[in-house]
Amino acid sequence: MCNHCVIETVKQTMLSRRSLFRGMAAASATMAATGVAAPVRAAPATGEVVDLTHTYDASFPTFDGTPGIQYEWAVEFAGNGYQLHKLTIFEHTGTHIDAPLHFSADGAGVDEIEPEKLVAPLAIIDITDRAKEDANATVEAADVEAWISANGEIPKGAVVALRSGWASKVKEPAFRNDGEGKFAFPGFGKSATDLLATLDVAAIGVDSLSLDPGNSADFAVHTSWLPAGRYGIECLNNLEDLPVKGATIIVGAPKHRGGTGGPARVLALV
């Protein structure tokens, strides 16, 4: 294809995308004018896609130390002309979803999470400086209130993520443990999640190993947030590449029946 043709194709593609976004905005305005409520979504401003997912293999840190994924060749290319792996996977490893069923006897499985809760506005609460001083730092209600004061209301149906800088430690023992071998990583405090629940937030996410901090003795966030019908995302990556408001998160949750969660591909549109 000639250079001129390539340039014209790219121009037409960009124009089509701009028309789509203008159309979405016009549709929202029309619904507002007619009294029909438009769904709350943060439309991407530039179309940049940020991958919030860690690359996942048997070396990825896990809560119990057991490798979260194992590969076995089921068919090899030599002699077959195609290849595929047989995978053995633990649900709660890698960048993954915690479904309500994870901490309840009869909560919703990961396959039952409503699709509209998997594409949502993303709000990021940054505690990076605090986490440098305290490995078990937490987001508390005061942090949520400060975010609202600085950025406006958190949209209903949003995903609220904790940004602590912990993802950069993923290849180090410090991602999981302190110098004494004890769990040590940032998480949410229950005061924050209790407040977020009143704001109709769909999910919370962390860039660390668990929704609760490493030194938690009772998993207070897991045992209150998940049974209430909400979900969580653990081990997010690249939150540092996003603004604290304005991005849209796309959560590629698995859909195996009755799953308590599972590895997910999570993306953000900025």
N, C-alpha and C positions, 0 to 999 in steps of 0.2 A: 504494500500500500504506500502511496506517495506521501511525503511530509505534509503537503497541503491538505490531503484527505484526512490524515490523522488529526491535524489542527482543527479542521471543520467538524470532525466527529466529536472531539473533546468539547468544542464550543457548544454544539447542539446538546450534548449531555448536560453541561452545566446550566444551560438555559432551561432545560426540562426540569432539573432539580429545583431551580429558583421558582419556576412556575408552580411546582408541587408545593413548596413551602408557602408561596403567596396564596395558593388555593386553600391550604390548611388554615391559614390565618383568616381568610375571608369566611370560611365555613364556621370558624369559632365565633366570629363577630355576628354572623347571621343567627347562630343558635342563641347567643346572648340577647340579641335584639328581640327574638321571638319568645324568650323566656325558657328555652330549652337549655338545660345545664350541659356545658361541654365538659368532657373528661379532663382532669388536671394532668397535663403532660408538659415537660420542659422541652420545647422544640430545639433541636440542635442549631447553633448559630453559624457554625462554619462547616459542619459535616465531618470534622475530625473524629476518628475512632481511636479510643484508648483501650488497650487490652488490660483488664483488671485481674487476669488469671495467671497464676504461676505455672510454668512448665512442670509437669508432674511425672515422677518416676519413683522407683523403690527407695531412693535416698531422701525423699521429701520427709521432713519431720512430722511425726505423728504423736498423738497424745499418749499412747501407751508404748511407743517405741517400736511397735511391729510395723514392718514395711506395709504401706497402704495399697500397693499395687504390685502384681507379679505378672511377667510376660512369659508366654510359652508359644513357640511356633506351632500352629495347627496345620498350616500349609506353607511350604517354602517355595520360593520362586523357581529355584533349580528343579527341573523336571516337571513343573506344573504350569509355569507361565504366569502365575499370580501368587500372592502370598497374603496371609492373615494370621493374626495372633489370637490365642486364647488368653483372656485376661481374668485374673482373680483380683477383685477390688473390694476393699472395705469402704462402706458408704461415706464415712466421715473422715476423709483424707484428701489432701490436696486443697485447692480452692473449692469449697463445697457448700452445700445447702444443709441447714438444720430445719427439717420440717416439724410441724407441731407434734407428730407422732414420735419424734425422737425422745421427748420427755413427758409423754402421756400414754396411757394404756389404749385410748381410743381416739386420739386426735387425727387430723387430716394427714394422709401420706403425701409424699412429695409429688405424686401424680395428681393430687387433688388441689394443689395451689392454683388459684384462679389466674388465668393468663394475664388479666389486667393488672395483677400485682407483681408481674415479672418485668414490666416495662413501666418505669416510674421516674419521677423527679428524684435527683440525688442531692442530699444535703450532707456536707462533710464537716465534722467537728474535729478540729486539730488540737491534739494535746502533745505534740512532738516534744516541746521543750520540757514539759512535766515528765514525760517518759524517760528523758535522758537522765533525770535525777532519781526517778522511782520506776523500776521495771514493772511494778504492779499498779501503775497509775490507772485511774478510771475516769470515764466521763460521768459527771454527776448532773443533777437537775440544774444547778447553777450554770453549768456549761451550756446546757440547752437554752436556758433563758438568755444567756449572753449572746448566743448565736442568733436568736430571734431578735434581740435588741439591735444587733448590728446588721442583720440581713433581711429582716421581715419574717412573716409567718412561714412555718414549714408546711408545704402543701399536703393536703390529705392524700393518703396513699403513697407517700414518699418512702424512699429507703434512706435511712440515716446511717452514715458510716463514720466510724472512729478512725482518724488518721494519727498514727503515733510514730511513723517511721520504722516500724518493726519489720516490714517486708524486706528491708535491706539486710536484715540479719539471717535470712532464711537458710543460708548455707553455713551458718555458724551455730555452735551449741547454744549460744545466748538467745537464739530464737525461742528456745523451749525452757532452758534452765539457767539458774544463776550459778555463781562460782561454787556453791555448796551442793549443786545437783538438784535443787528444789525448783519446782515450776515457778517461772517468773516471766510474765508478759502482761501488757495492758489489756483492759477490757471495759465493759460497761458496768457502772454501778446501778443498783436497783432503783435509786432515786431518779436516775435519768430515764430508765425504761418505763417506770411507772408514769412519769410525765408524758413521755412519747406515746404511751398507750392512749392517753386522753386526747391526743392530737390526731388520732386515726392514722398513725404511721403503719405502713404495711410490713416493714422489715428493718432490721438493723444489721450492720456489717462491721467487721473488724479486719485489720491487716495483721492480726496476731493469730495465735493458735486456738483461741476460744472466746466466745462472747463474754464469759466471766473472766476476771483477771486470774493470773496464775496462782495467786495465794488464796483464792476462794476456797472456803471449807464447805460451802453448802450449795454452790451453783444457783444462787438466788435468781439470777437473770434467766438462766435456762428454765428453771422450774416455774417461773411466773410468765415470762414472755411467750414461750412456745405453746404451753397448754391453752393459752388464751386465743389460739388460732392464728398466730403470727409466725413468721419464719425468720431465720437468721442466715448470714453468709460469713464464713470464716476463711482466713488466709487470703484476703484480697491483696492485690498487687498494684503498684503504680498509682496509688491515690495522690501522690505528690504531683502528678502531672495534670491534676484537675483543679478547677476553681471550687471554692467551698459551696457555691450555689450555681444553678443554671445548667448543669449537665443532666443528661438522661441516662439512666442505667438500664441495661438489657441483661436479664438474668437467664441464662440458658440452662434452666433446671432440668435434671433428668426426669423421666416419666415412667419409671418401673413401678408396677402396681404395688401399693402398700409399702413403698420405700420410706425409711425414716430420714432420708436425705440422700446426698450423693454428690460426687464430683461434678462441677459445673463450669461452663465457659461463660465468663461475665465480661461484658463490654460496656463502655460509656461513650456517648455521643456528646461532643462539646460544641 
